[in-house]
Amino acid sequence: MTDGRGTTSFTYDHNNRLVGCTDPDGVYTADGFSIEYDYDIAGNRTQVE
């Protein structure tokens, strides 16, 4: 995704589930925190870190 600040990249696992994102400055999120998603065996999102 691209906006006035640049390009945000999203990372997906082999099941096309979102597992992370990187903002235009090359860090995870605009606040500099890492966002990672965990899923259970059924594919339900179980945790956001």
ABEGO torsion letter per residue (X at the ends): XBBAAEBBBBBBBAAGBBAEBBBAAGBBEAAGBBBBBBBBAAGBBABBX
